[in-house]
Amino acid sequence: QVQLVESGGGLVQAGGSLRLSCAASGSIFSTNAMAWYRQAPGKQRDLVARMISGGTTNYADSVKGRFTISRDYAKNTVYLQMNNLKPEDTAVYYCNANIQWRPGQWGAYWGQGTQVTVSS
């Protein structure tokens, strides 16, 4: 089984920083894109940041200049460095990955989510 596990969430004051980690494990042949999404209560799950294997990144407008996504390809791990956090960043953050668990066999996988709460 393929499993994604997030860590690093918590409670911080506005202006503070957090670093989220997501490690993929299990039957992994290769990975393509890895990404972070977030979902606040009563709202849809939205893309925060994404990085594909070639290193290309994209970010939601609301986090540009504050968040940075990075990957350790050898460890199948993706990180999200979050700086200058704002109360509106409060949400559950989910890791997502497109994983080839066998040649020609692809699947989209989600982590369990990690809570980020930013107080004013």
C-alpha positions, -999 to +999 in steps of 0.1 A: +000+000+000+011+036-007+009+059+023+014+097+027+020+110+062+021+147+070+037+164+100+047+198+112+013+215+117+005+234+149-005+267+164+015+298+157+010+336+160+005+358+130+038+365+114+053+332+125+066+303+105+059+265+101+075+238+080+053+210+069+066+176+057+050+148+038+067+115+033+054+089+008+061+052+015+051+018+003+051+004-032+065+033-052+080+030-086+082+067-093+064+099-085+053+128-107+038+159-091+036+164-054+015+192-040+000+208-009-037+216-006-057+232+022-092+232+034-109+255+059-142+247+075-171+251+051-148+257+021-136+236-007-101+221-008-078+244-028-043+240-042-016+258-022+016+248-040+027+221-065+060+209-078+065+184-107+095+162-111+114+187-133+113+212-106+086+235-120+065+250-092+032+269-090+015+287-061-018+301-052-018+338-054-026+341-017+007+325-007+031+337-033+062+352-017+054+336+017+053+298+011+080+277-006+076+241-018+106+218-020+112+180-026+137+154-016+133+131-046+154+103-031+132+101+000+099+108-017+093+137+006+078+171-001+080+201+022+061+234+026+080+262+043+054+288+054+065+322+065+047+353+076+016+333+084-017+350+085-050+340+103-065+333+069-040+306+064-057+286+091-068+253+076-061+216+074-032+211+050-032+179+028-003+164+009-011+150-026+010+129-049+007+112-083+025+079-077+033+052-102+033+021-079+040-002-109+050+006-145+020+020-162-001+020-129-007+054-116-028+067-087-035+099-068-029+097-031-037+119-002-023+123+033-044+124+064-040+161+068-023+183+094-039+212+112-024+247+109-039+274+131-027+310+130-038+333+158-041+371+155 
